[in-house]
Amino acid sequence: MQEAMSDRSPAAIKRRDVHTVSHSELVSLLEELGQPKFRAKQIEEWVWEKNVSNFDDMSNLPKALRATLSEHLTLGGVEEVARQLSNDGSRKYLLRFPDGVCVECVGMPSRNKLAVCASTQAGCAMGCAFCATGASGLTRSLTSGEIYEQVMHVRDDFNARVTSVVLMGQGEPFMNYDATLGALRKLNSPEGAGIGARHLTVSTCGVIPMIKRFANEPEQFTLAISLHSAVQKTRDMLMPGVKKYSLLRLYDMMGEYVDKTGRRPTYEYALIKGVNDTDAELAALCDFCKDNLAHVNIIQLNHVKGSKFLPSSDVRAQEFVRRLGNVGVEATIRNSRGSDIDAACGQLRQNVEAGLV
Ligand code: SF4
């Protein structure tokens, strides 16, 4: 993976998290330990496919090698700090990495499917006005292994295959591009989680240079844009982190993205009462999306305790879908999964810190 490529000497990877060690680095380490190359493949299977948390579980490796490996490497080791269970079957987890940094992720089962929403950063620097995570700033970006581990934690907890992943939890994925792409590739790989590229979605506020880069990646990953308003003034207020990327530039970039990839992007639109659910906002949204390849997800805002923003009405959400349909834009009201469990990102962490969970 990209962030693991800088230093290939075996000495430099001593006690490194194996999730950040590339295949060639692992082979070098094994050579130094007098082991055959095929051991690398065996180890990777235990790490990426079986998600073991102990070298002793790697039963097809000699016992002595398991002990030596644990002197050189760690297995990451994400720890569950708290969880909340929703009546609809969703489970929200607060996970802690070895350095004490915590992130949230969610597992959402439905019929034979299991969707995971994972975080790409601990905290977030984008400062969206309606978001609990944005309110406390960025702690640090996650490695690709840490993004991947969240998905595997959910898989193992449900004991079911993950059928789709959305990187829509804490953080702005495109402010952590290389790790995000590394995680997507591992989630997609048959030697990893084996999830189809079209079922792997990245959600961005609209970091234009990175949308351009993403459009040029060879895989068919899915892109979602958190739009939330097609009126510049409203969007600047709701999403100050992307103020420098105007709606006009975003519009042009998305045209380029569609031309380049032929794929239909999704626009996320969380309806906020009296802010972005007015007739003028609806007309601007229709203008932004019509004549373009677009799918609009209308979301009922999850109310964050203490926030001045309130969800709009169901009637209003239906009106948005109807009017978008009239100008030829497909729109759906997204089922707000886990609305009984602090579903908005950042809320579980805040409640744990406040001793409420
Ligand atoms: S909504 Fe997403 S991008 Fe905006 S502050 Fe929250 S985590 Fe960051």
Boltz pocket constraint, residues with backbone or C-beta under 6 A from the ligand:
constraints:
  - pocket:
      binder: B
      contacts: [[A, 123], [A, 124], [A, 125], [A, 126], [A, 127], [A, 128], [A, 131], [A, 132], [A, 133], [A, 134], [A, 135], [A, 168], [A, 169], [A, 170], [A, 171], [A, 172], [A, 205], [A, 345]]
      max_distance: 6.0
